[in-house]
Amino acid sequence: MRFGVVVFPGSNCDYDCYYVVRDLLGEEVDFIWHKERRVEGFDCLILPGGFSYGDYLRTGAIARFSPIMRAVSGFAARGGLVIGICNGFQILLESNLLPGAMMKNKNLRFICRFVNIRVENNLTSFTNLCQIGQVLKVPIAHIDGSYYADHEIIGTLKENNQIIFRYCNEEGGLAQESNPNGSKDFIAGISNRQGNVLGLMPHPERASESILGSEDGRLIFESVVRAVKGRVK
Amino acid sequence: MKEPERITLDLVRAHGLTEEEYKKIKDMLGRDPNFTELGIFSVMWSEHCSYKSSKPLLRMFPTSGENILIKAGEENAGVVDIGEGLAVVMKMESHNHPSAVEPFQGAATGVGGIIRDIFTMGARPIALLDSLRFGHLGNGHNRYLFSGVVGGIAAYGNCMGIPTVGGEVYFDETYEGNPLVNVMCVGVARRDNLVKARAGGLGNPVLYVGADTGRDGLGGASFASRELTEESDKDRPAVQIGDPFKEKLLLEACLELLNTGVVVGMQDMGAAGLTSSTSETASRGNSGMRIDLSLVPRREEGMIPYELMLSESQERMLVIIKRGKERETRRVFDKWDLHAVPIGEVTDDGYLTVLDKDRRVAEIPVKFLTEDAPVYMREEREPEYLGKIKDVSISTIPEPQDYDDVLKILLASPTISSKRWVYEQYDYMIRTDTVLRPGGDAAVIRIKGTEKAIALTCDGNGRYCFLDPYEGGKIAVAEAARNVVCVGAKPLAITNCLNFGNPTKPYVFWQFRRCVEGIADACGILETPVSGGNVSFYNENPKGAIDPTPVVGMLGLIEKMDFLCTPWFKKEGDLIILLGECREEIGGSEYLQLIHGLKAGQIPRLDLERERAVQNTCLEVIRAHLVSSAHDCSEGGLAVTLAECCISNSGKERGAIIELEAFPEILSIRMDALLFGETQSRILISCHPRNFLQIQRVARRNKVPCARLGVVTGDRLTIRRIKKRVLDLSLKELGEKWRKGLSHGDD
């Protein structure tokens, strides 16, 4: 199968994602420059973390106008798998591929640390190798990561099982201390209604080797591989 | 800005040039310089660019060694060989004065500048470290400076996608009003991809790349070359504004361009902007350069040649390419939406010729600006204060009643406590190579595609250098080396940033000389040559010069990843062992300062041969997989080191019981000196009991004392002397003190 990593000006986790797919999973992967207008031959697109357009104006607000985003939307509408990580998630929100918005972290500072997230839905292409309630140790690194959506949207997300990850403590409990950025309803990652577009603030690509402190993030990439290869068969 | 009609002596002085220097300029040129030329001379002959006070002494540094590929001073940064065709490029630089008047932008642009120094050499920046010093946090302005500086570093480094993996933070009243912000950047390149900052090849085009030129940072190099005063706030316009996004584009575009093979030379427009980049590349290439200012992209109206030549607008590069390769070059910069404007060409006449359309606005032989800049042997005199404070008898210092309290106070002091509040604002994980994260003795960055990793740290102790600049200089190098040894790395080379007061004050220059001598001697014996560095003078506040503060950045190499070692205790039942010996040395200690309010005394003596033996022993036992942990014993002494080994692995804390009778020295050393004295050349290790004999054997062979202090166990740190309790605290309490020292519990 083939992954594509979209590179915006200011993306900086692009190579980290590329490395995980190529060197750790052994799958095919290409970079896709943001000025491209077409995406063909890919099974999964990754919108990596970083500071696209310097996060000027608002995170993801300018990147959504990059030529590639129209193609990404079309790809998603045709059922293609899309993962937005950190800044990628923010771009998906700005592009209306996912609902909600990001606010500044509750402490108003950048936070880089390992956190725990709980798998809330394992019936997706991104979590099929996880158990419901499984706790994954994955780092965050952002300043605008406090997820916000109004009551109605949160209700819809819950109803459709679109909340995929929640911040939690080591045991999987939801406690305010383990909500690092003050996200609404502990939300760390959501999908679209169809379940083929995932956005999450934590960085699974930084938790894909034991030498870096955790391999839990790899489950997300491996789930995608399993979903895609299963589909082909 | 309007050009003054006449150059008066007042104008000369306002440019930081002396009357003699001005006369020298006139003699060299054989005429009076015009206003633009005066500006050019003033920045190129400023302390910041010319090193005119420090050059003669810096020659004392050992600069060659088997791993040194490019020596200090030859290029923008030194280059160290790490094998397999790879080279590490590293440099440290100060941004003290800008950060004092505008902490966020001052620190941010400091990061931006040092990153450019690394990628101009063709290396991809892979790590940043910061050495920071402020006045006490009790003062609101210092808190503003501290949070502003940390925020600025975070904003710039995080956006660039370069992990900030280590550093140090000290708080002391000496830095009141003159904080120190030293940033170190480390890059990796293939040896054969290294680029030089030289202009060569008659007629080769000179390109201006990156951001437009504005009036920001006008004369920043001269600003950095004088003392800060209460008026310095008015210098705020001399501080530049950073745009990390633009720099990220510049970084990617330049590295992409280098791969095409069209680049002849490259230099960033840092201090002194267009002036230094043109004259320095021409000087190194023994060529000349002609540029036309009317072609320079600008973002402000009505800028005169003087302003264009002296602007320090950020995120700009000068790139010299092979003639005929303009199209390829343009293609790369177009992709990244950057300007690449031809503004001139390389000549062979040895002159820097500056045109504004048809008008010749400056014409100066480049060597006048670089090699022929004045050099001074400043007057020096041993400071009088030393006579008064050097000798402090321990018998005049009251012995504390409660050692639990002392340890808690030390752990909670901002200088010793956990720096999590700082480093969690930095993205230290990006690039997925940070194998040992901030908070250990040194950061460890693996090199993908090899078995290797590099270890990085920076160290310096201003108080030591204030009390004894020679020993303090030695200790800075030794401690940095010890730190990389503790993570399993062999120390390879250093870079440095030397922060001092006004060099025209004889006592400051004496401090400078003694520190340089100390660093030079330590680098010689520890075989870590100086690969480059930076000197920052004029660090003064209205009370006088800051404590002399040389900061040493150390590069170590871990040949095989499985040599990696961490500082914290790991296994119940492991033995705790001290390599090195304890002496009754409390002079200059954190303990003396914090508990007794004394900045005085004889600082610890450092025997460099012993130091080397301790480091060799430690490295040997780590590589033989005999130890579970290794931690350098430094500020706060043995007790703080033990506490850190117990609590620094958050969530996996391990207790310890220590029986002090293991020390033969115990009979002659006072308890506070034993617990909190900062004797050098000591490393605390832990190991499985079955490995102890082997470790002892290695130590004996190296003639290093090796004492068994106790055992890893339980959830308390207990220190006893002949079965009597000296200190006993729960790890929970220790951890809370240590973690909240800086953050005050705010998450």
Interface residues (C-beta under 8 A of the other chain):
Chain A: P9 G10 N12 C13 Y15 D16 Y19 V20 D23 W33 G50 F51 Y53 G54 D55 Y56 N107 R109 F110 I111 C112 R113 P139 A141 I143 E177 H203 E205 R206 S208 E209 I211 L212 G213
Chain B: G151 A154 A155 N158 C159 M160 G161 D243 P244 F245 K246 K248 L249 K335 W336 D337 Y423 E424 Q425 Y426 D427 Y428 M429 I430 R431 T432 T434 V435 R437 R446 K448 M561 D746 D747
